[in-house]
């Protein structure tokens, strides 16, 4: 994964991924550029998945603590 993608937050990665998908949906003349776009799109999708997994893990860790805090 490129460094710029690794630093992206979820919203930025999703926005670029959406743009990439739209570009790939159009007819492309340059096969090499299409492949590069596809690879970047995959990296963006992996970044989004990782960020979602991390958020889910953090919420799972926080949920028991929140339940204990609200218990009488």
C-alpha positions in Angstrom: 0.0 0.0 0.0 1.4 3.4 -0.9 2.2 5.8 1.9 -0.4 8.3 0.9 -3.2 5.7 1.1 -1.8 4.4 4.5 -2.3 7.9 5.9 -5.8 8.4 4.6 -8.8 8.6 6.9 -11.8 6.5 6.1 -13.8 9.4 4.4 -10.9 10.3 2.1 -10.2 6.7 1.1 -13.9 6.1 0.3 -14.2 9.3 -1.7 -11.2 8.4 -3.8 -12.3 4.8 -4.2 -15.7 6.0 -5.5 -13.9 8.2 -8.0 -11.7 5.3 -9.1 -14.7 3.0 -9.6 -16.4 5.7 -11.7 -13.2 6.1 -13.8 -12.8 2.4 -14.3 -16.5 2.2 -15.4 -15.6 4.4 -18.4 -13.9 3.2 -21.5 -10.2 3.4 -21.1 -7.7 3.7 -23.9 -4.6 2.9 -21.9 -4.5 -0.6 -20.5 -1.5 0.1 -18.2 -3.3 3.1 -16.7 -6.4 1.0 -16.1 -4.3 -1.6 -14.3 -2.7 1.1 -12.1 -6.1 2.5 -11.3 -7.4 -0.9 -10.4 -4.5 -1.6 -8.2 -4.9 1.7 -6.4 -8.6 0.9 -6.0 -7.8 -2.4 -4.4 -5.4 -0.6 -2.0 -8.1 1.9 -1.1 -10.6 -0.8 -0.5 -8.2 -2.6 1.8 -7.5 0.6 3.7 -11.3 1.1 4.2 -11.7 -2.4 5.4 -8.8 -2.1 7.8 -10.2 1.1 9.2 -13.6 -0.4 9.7 -12.2 -3.5 11.3 -10.1 -1.3 13.7 -13.2 0.8 14.6 -15.3 -2.3 15.2 -12.5 -3.8 17.5 -12.3 -0.5 19.5 -16.1 -0.4 19.9 -16.1 -4.1 21.1 -13.4 -3.2 23.6 -15.3 -0.2 24.8 -18.7 -1.8 25.1 -18.0 -3.9 28.2 -16.4 -1.0 29.9 -19.4 1.2 29.1 -21.8 -1.5 30.4 -19.9 -1.7 33.7 -19.9 2.0 34.1 -23.7 2.2 33.7 -24.5 -0.9 35.9 -25.8 -0.1 39.5 
